Amino acid sequence: MKRVLSGTRPTGILHLGNYFGAIESWVKLQDQYECFFFVADWHALTTGYEDTSNLREYTKQVVIDFLACGLDPNKCTIFVQSHVPEHVELHLLFSMITPLSWLYRCPTYKDQMRELKERNIATYGFLGYPCLQAADILIYKAELVPVGEDQLPHLELTREIARRFNYLYGQTFPEPQPILNTVKVLIGTDGRKMSKSYGNTIALSEDLESVRKKVMNMVTDPARIRKNDPGHPEVCTVFAYHKIFSQNSIDEIESSCREGKIGCVECKKKLFESLSQFLEPIQSRRKELENDIDYVFGVIEEGAKKARAIASKTLKEAKDRAGLL
């Protein structure tokens, strides 16, 4: 069975965009492959090292969200990155052989240096994070990595690092291939890209009354003034959410909007009903997990043991190949 690896940074509470961008597909993959899913807490430090006051809590909450959304520790390995120190040792080995030019050309490096210019992220850790990312994948000799199209250059850099190591020291690592995610793109509640920094997300753990308020404040068709005016759902944030959460009634909602048979307030109320139906099972499971936190930490501990059993063998092989005593 082929091995899959993916992870997410605990930079905040997970939201609907995280679910549809990754976790939804992970839940399906765990039935098809040998899967390793991790919380990338070391990676969170690359842009958030100055304030780590919430890092432990976010890490715990991400694991709870993993479990509440359907990841099953009997089907996949769930672990915290920093609990498997072999990642950083292989990262150091990769950093010795990776040309600086490869790191400087990384699209994310350029984009985030521009987007996060108010933060002091001109650090070795931020520049060199692709070496750690490569170690995350290759320490398990993962053959498949679920990614979106925008992440393909990152995976190609991992493949280049694997190729260079194999060239220098002998065949050791596979060149991982992408599993291209067919994801549902969810915009933010204000119509912009969904982002924690914009404050336009809906958290998986968010109180339903808070969700209701966000839905009722969503921007709709600006050209629609009266309730019976014909609407243009293609420009409406509420309809964009209906396409994901109200699929069984989407045709009726669209035609009612275009014909002016349904007002924006009623349309929002219908969306909140659909969102509630989606969130309630996740939140119910979250409450069970929060009341049994020993189970959650047991999952983390057992996941680290499983991960280290494989990572330690790979690291020993890599060090032997590189000539370390």
VENCORBEL-V429722 format. One record per residue. N is the residue number from 1. SS is DSSP state (~ for helix, > for strand, _ for the rest). PHI is phi as a letter, one per 40 degrees, with the letter a starting at -180 (* if undefined). Layout:
n->N ss->SS phi->PHI
n->N ss->SS phi->PHI
This chain:
n->1 ss->_ phi->*
n->2 ss->_ phi->c
n->3 ss->> phi->b
n->4 ss->> phi->b
n->5 ss->> phi->b
n->6 ss->> phi->a
n->7 ss->> phi->a
n->8 ss->> phi->a
n->9 ss->_ phi->c
n->10 ss->_ phi->c
n->11 ss->_ phi->c
n->12 ss->_ phi->i
n->13 ss->_ phi->c
n->14 ss->_ phi->c
n->15 ss->> phi->b
n->16 ss->~ phi->d
n->17 ss->~ phi->c
n->18 ss->~ phi->c
n->19 ss->~ phi->c
n->20 ss->~ phi->c
n->21 ss->~ phi->c
n->22 ss->~ phi->a
n->23 ss->~ phi->c
n->24 ss->~ phi->d
n->25 ss->~ phi->c
n->26 ss->~ phi->c
n->27 ss->~ phi->d
n->28 ss->~ phi->c
n->29 ss->~ phi->c
n->30 ss->_ phi->c
n->31 ss->_ phi->c
n->32 ss->_ phi->b
n->33 ss->_ phi->b
n->34 ss->> phi->c
n->35 ss->> phi->b
n->36 ss->> phi->b
n->37 ss->> phi->b
n->38 ss->> phi->b
n->39 ss->> phi->c
n->40 ss->_ phi->c
n->41 ss->~ phi->c
n->42 ss->~ phi->c
n->43 ss->~ phi->c
n->44 ss->~ phi->c
n->45 ss->~ phi->c
n->46 ss->~ phi->c
n->47 ss->~ phi->b
n->48 ss->~ phi->b
n->49 ss->_ phi->c
n->50 ss->_ phi->c
n->51 ss->_ phi->b
n->52 ss->_ phi->b
n->53 ss->_ phi->c
n->54 ss->_ phi->b
n->55 ss->~ phi->c
n->56 ss->~ phi->c
n->57 ss->~ phi->c
n->58 ss->~ phi->c
n->59 ss->~ phi->c
n->60 ss->~ phi->c
n->61 ss->~ phi->c
n->62 ss->~ phi->c
n->63 ss->~ phi->c
n->64 ss->~ phi->c
n->65 ss->~ phi->c
n->66 ss->~ phi->d
n->67 ss->~ phi->c
n->68 ss->~ phi->c
n->69 ss->_ phi->c
n->70 ss->_ phi->h
n->71 ss->_ phi->c
n->72 ss->_ phi->b
n->73 ss->_ phi->c
n->74 ss->_ phi->c
n->75 ss->_ phi->b
n->76 ss->> phi->a
n->77 ss->> phi->b
n->78 ss->> phi->b
n->79 ss->> phi->a
n->80 ss->> phi->b
n->81 ss->~ phi->d
n->82 ss->~ phi->c
n->83 ss->~ phi->c
n->84 ss->_ phi->b
n->85 ss->_ phi->c
n->86 ss->~ phi->d
n->87 ss->~ phi->d
n->88 ss->~ phi->c
n->89 ss->~ phi->c
n->90 ss->~ phi->c
n->91 ss->~ phi->d
n->92 ss->~ phi->c
n->93 ss->~ phi->c
n->94 ss->~ phi->c
n->95 ss->~ phi->c
n->96 ss->~ phi->c
n->97 ss->~ phi->b
n->98 ss->_ phi->c
n->99 ss->_ phi->c
n->100 ss->~ phi->d
n->101 ss->~ phi->c
n->102 ss->~ phi->c
n->103 ss->~ phi->c
n->104 ss->~ phi->c
n->105 ss->_ phi->c
n->106 ss->_ phi->c
n->107 ss->~ phi->d
n->108 ss->~ phi->c
n->109 ss->~ phi->c
n->110 ss->~ phi->c
n->111 ss->~ phi->c
n->112 ss->~ phi->c
n->113 ss->~ phi->c
n->114 ss->~ phi->c
n->115 ss->~ phi->c
n->116 ss->_ phi->b
n->117 ss->_ phi->c
n->118 ss->_ phi->c
n->119 ss->_ phi->b
n->120 ss->_ phi->c
n->121 ss->_ phi->b
n->122 ss->_ phi->c
n->123 ss->_ phi->b
n->124 ss->~ phi->c
n->125 ss->~ phi->c
n->126 ss->~ phi->c
n->127 ss->~ phi->c
n->128 ss->_ phi->c
n->129 ss->~ phi->d
n->130 ss->~ phi->c
n->131 ss->~ phi->c
n->132 ss->~ phi->c
n->133 ss->~ phi->c
n->134 ss->~ phi->c
n->135 ss->~ phi->c
n->136 ss->~ phi->d
n->137 ss->~ phi->c
n->138 ss->~ phi->c
n->139 ss->_ phi->c
n->140 ss->_ phi->b
n->141 ss->_ phi->f
n->142 ss->_ phi->c
n->143 ss->_ phi->c
n->144 ss->> phi->b
n->145 ss->> phi->b
n->146 ss->> phi->c
n->147 ss->> phi->a
n->148 ss->_ phi->c
n->149 ss->~ phi->d
n->150 ss->~ phi->c
n->151 ss->~ phi->c
n->152 ss->~ phi->d
n->153 ss->~ phi->c
n->154 ss->~ phi->c
n->155 ss->~ phi->c
n->156 ss->~ phi->c
n->157 ss->~ phi->c
n->158 ss->~ phi->c
n->159 ss->~ phi->c
n->160 ss->~ phi->c
n->161 ss->~ phi->c
n->162 ss->~ phi->c
n->163 ss->~ phi->c
n->164 ss->~ phi->c
n->165 ss->~ phi->c
n->166 ss->~ phi->c
n->167 ss->~ phi->c
n->168 ss->~ phi->c
n->169 ss->~ phi->b
n->170 ss->_ phi->h
n->171 ss->_ phi->d
n->172 ss->_ phi->b
n->173 ss->_ phi->b
n->174 ss->_ phi->c
n->175 ss->_ phi->c
n->176 ss->_ phi->c
n->177 ss->> phi->b
n->178 ss->> phi->c
n->179 ss->> phi->b
n->180 ss->> phi->c
n->181 ss->_ phi->c
n->182 ss->_ phi->c
n->183 ss->_ phi->c
n->184 ss->_ phi->c
n->185 ss->_ phi->c
n->186 ss->_ phi->b
n->187 ss->> phi->c
n->188 ss->_ phi->c
n->189 ss->_ phi->c
n->190 ss->_ phi->c
n->191 ss->_ phi->g
n->192 ss->_ phi->c
n->193 ss->> phi->d
n->194 ss->_ phi->c
n->195 ss->_ phi->a
n->196 ss->~ phi->d
n->197 ss->~ phi->c
n->198 ss->~ phi->c
n->199 ss->_ phi->g
n->200 ss->_ phi->b
n->201 ss->_ phi->b
n->202 ss->_ phi->b
n->203 ss->> phi->c
n->204 ss->_ phi->c
n->205 ss->_ phi->c
n->206 ss->_ phi->c
n->207 ss->_ phi->d
n->208 ss->~ phi->c
n->209 ss->~ phi->c
n->210 ss->~ phi->c
n->211 ss->~ phi->c
n->212 ss->~ phi->d
n->213 ss->~ phi->c
n->214 ss->~ phi->c
n->215 ss->~ phi->c
n->216 ss->~ phi->c
n->217 ss->_ phi->c
n->218 ss->_ phi->c
n->219 ss->_ phi->c
n->220 ss->_ phi->b
n->221 ss->_ phi->c
n->222 ss->_ phi->c
n->223 ss->_ phi->c
n->224 ss->_ phi->c
n->225 ss->_ phi->b
n->226 ss->_ phi->b
n->227 ss->_ phi->d
n->228 ss->_ phi->c
n->229 ss->_ phi->c
n->230 ss->_ phi->c
n->231 ss->_ phi->c
n->232 ss->_ phi->b
n->233 ss->~ phi->d
n->234 ss->~ phi->c
n->235 ss->~ phi->b
n->236 ss->_ phi->b
n->237 ss->~ phi->c
n->238 ss->~ phi->c
n->239 ss->~ phi->c
n->240 ss->~ phi->d
n->241 ss->~ phi->c
n->242 ss->~ phi->d
n->243 ss->~ phi->c
n->244 ss->~ phi->c
n->245 ss->~ phi->b
n->246 ss->_ phi->b
n->247 ss->~ phi->c
n->248 ss->~ phi->c
n->249 ss->~ phi->b
n->250 ss->~ phi->c
n->251 ss->~ phi->c
n->252 ss->~ phi->c
n->253 ss->~ phi->c
n->254 ss->~ phi->c
n->255 ss->~ phi->c
n->256 ss->~ phi->c
n->257 ss->~ phi->c
n->258 ss->~ phi->c
n->259 ss->_ phi->c
n->260 ss->_ phi->g
n->261 ss->_ phi->c
n->262 ss->_ phi->b
n->263 ss->_ phi->c
n->264 ss->~ phi->c
n->265 ss->~ phi->c
n->266 ss->~ phi->c
n->267 ss->~ phi->c
n->268 ss->~ phi->c
n->269 ss->~ phi->c
n->270 ss->~ phi->c
n->271 ss->~ phi->c
n->272 ss->~ phi->c
n->273 ss->~ phi->c
n->274 ss->~ phi->c
n->275 ss->~ phi->c
n->276 ss->~ phi->c
n->277 ss->~ phi->c
n->278 ss->~ phi->c
n->279 ss->~ phi->c
n->280 ss->~ phi->d
n->281 ss->~ phi->c
n->282 ss->~ phi->c
n->283 ss->~ phi->c
n->284 ss->~ phi->c
n->285 ss->~ phi->c
n->286 ss->~ phi->d
n->287 ss->~ phi->c
n->288 ss->~ phi->c
n->289 ss->~ phi->c
n->290 ss->~ phi->c
n->291 ss->_ phi->c
n->292 ss->_ phi->b
n->293 ss->~ phi->c
n->294 ss->~ phi->c
n->295 ss->~ phi->c
n->296 ss->~ phi->c
n->297 ss->~ phi->c
n->298 ss->~ phi->c
n->299 ss->~ phi->c
n->300 ss->~ phi->c
n->301 ss->~ phi->c
n->302 ss->~ phi->c
n->303 ss->~ phi->c
n->304 ss->~ phi->c
n->305 ss->~ phi->c
n->306 ss->~ phi->c
n->307 ss->~ phi->c
n->308 ss->~ phi->c
n->309 ss->~ phi->d
n->310 ss->~ phi->c
n->311 ss->~ phi->c
n->312 ss->~ phi->c
n->313 ss->~ phi->c
n->314 ss->~ phi->c
n->315 ss->~ phi->c
n->316 ss->~ phi->c
n->317 ss->~ phi->c
n->318 ss->~ phi->c
n->319 ss->~ phi->c
n->320 ss->~ phi->c
n->321 ss->~ phi->c
n->322 ss->_ phi->c
n->323 ss->_ phi->g
n->324 ss->_ phi->c
n->325 ss->_ phi->c
